[in-house]
Amino acid sequence: MRGLDKGRMACEASREEEIGMGTKVYGASDDLIEFDGDLHGEVSACSATEEAPLGNLLAFSDGTVLAVRYGKPAAGWVWAIDVLRKGSLFDRCEVKIGIGTGILVVAFFRDGALKAWHGRDAAAVK
């Protein structure tokens, strides 16, 4: 996570009483990554490029690293989440299909104090 530590802090639980419900991470519209639960907030998503093919990298304080990308395949609008590293609070990813919202993957974390950093430096996760 060394390279991502220089990135922008995405969000963190703001009060102790918020801890205890877990966190889910997912894409919203075509330009936001949302955090709901113990960790609450959003970051502006950037598109995958030739220089940064993984798109948005999210590094979490438990050691989890996710690559989050948005695309437009023939099946519909899609938010994809690839788990690059599982941390101690990471639980699972689920595929969700909604009418008008397309396909998205939601990442779930167990209860716990969690912080997240958003960046694009793929070298930081190797």
C-alpha positions in Angstrom: 0.0 0.0 0.0 3.0 2.3 0.1 2.2 4.0 -3.2 -1.5 4.5 -2.4 -0.7 6.0 1.0 0.3 9.1 -1.0 -3.2 9.2 -2.6 -6.2 10.9 -1.2 -7.9 9.5 1.8 -11.3 8.3 0.5 -13.2 8.2 3.7 -13.2 6.8 7.2 -15.7 6.1 10.0 -16.3 9.4 11.7 -17.8 8.4 15.0 -17.2 5.3 17.2 -21.0 4.6 17.4 -21.0 4.1 13.6 -18.8 1.1 14.0 -20.7 -2.2 14.0 -22.6 -2.6 10.8 -20.0 -3.5 8.2 -19.3 -1.7 4.9 -20.4 -2.2 1.3 -18.6 -0.7 -1.7 -20.2 -0.2 -5.1 -20.3 2.0 -8.2 -23.1 4.5 -8.7 -24.1 6.3 -11.9 -21.1 6.4 -14.2 -18.6 8.4 -12.1 -18.9 7.6 -8.3 -17.7 4.9 -6.0 -19.9 4.7 -2.9 -19.1 3.5 0.6 -22.0 2.7 3.0 -22.0 1.4 6.5 -19.1 1.7 9.0 -17.3 3.5 6.3 -19.5 6.2 4.6 -18.8 8.5 1.7 -17.9 8.6 -2.0 -15.1 9.3 -4.4 -15.1 10.4 -8.0 -14.2 7.4 -10.2 -11.7 7.7 -13.1 -11.8 5.7 -16.3 -9.4 2.9 -16.9 -6.6 4.0 -19.4 -3.7 2.3 -21.1 -1.4 3.7 -18.4 -3.8 2.7 -15.6 -5.7 -0.4 -16.9 -7.0 -1.4 -13.4 -9.0 1.9 -13.2 -9.6 2.9 -9.6 -7.6 1.3 -6.9 -9.0 1.2 -3.3 -6.7 0.2 -0.5 -8.2 -0.4 2.9 -6.6 -0.3 6.3 -7.3 -4.1 6.8 -5.0 -4.9 3.9 -7.7 -5.3 1.2 -7.0 -3.9 -2.2 -9.8 -3.6 -4.8 -9.7 -2.5 -8.5 -13.0 -0.8 -9.5 -13.9 -0.1 -13.1 -16.9 1.1 -15.1 -17.7 -0.1 -18.6 -20.5 -0.4 -21.2 -20.6 -4.0 -22.5 -23.4 -5.2 -24.7 -25.1 -6.7 -21.7 -25.6 -3.2 -20.1 -23.8 -0.7 -17.9 -21.4 -2.5 -15.6 -19.4 -1.7 -12.5 -16.8 -4.4 -11.9 -14.8 -5.0 -8.7 -11.7 -7.2 -8.8 -10.2 -8.3 -5.5 -6.5 -7.9 -5.7 -5.8 -8.7 -2.1 -8.1 -9.9 0.7 -7.7 -8.3 4.1 -9.0 -9.3 7.5 -12.4 -7.5 7.3 -13.1 -8.4 3.6 -16.2 -10.7 3.4 -17.3 -11.2 -0.2 -18.4 -9.7 -3.5 -21.9 -10.2 -5.0 -23.2 -9.5 -8.5 -26.4 -7.4 -8.6 -28.6 -6.8 -11.6 -31.1 -3.9 -11.6 -33.7 -2.7 -14.1 -32.3 0.5 -15.6 -29.1 0.3 -13.5 -27.4 -2.5 -15.3 -25.0 -4.9 -13.6 -22.8 -4.1 -10.7 -20.6 -5.9 -8.2 -20.8 -5.0 -4.5 -18.0 -5.7 -2.1 -18.9 -6.4 1.5 -16.7 -6.0 4.6 -17.4 -7.3 8.1 -17.8 -4.9 11.1 -14.7 -3.0 12.1 -12.9 0.2 12.0 -11.9 0.7 8.4 -10.2 3.4 6.4 -9.8 3.6 2.6 -7.5 5.3 0.1 -8.3 5.9 -3.5 -5.6 6.0 -6.2 -4.4 4.6 -9.6 -0.8 3.5 -8.9 -0.8 -0.3 -9.9 2.8 -0.6 -8.7 1.7 0.1 -5.2 -0.3 -3.2 -4.9 2.5 -5.5 -6.2 
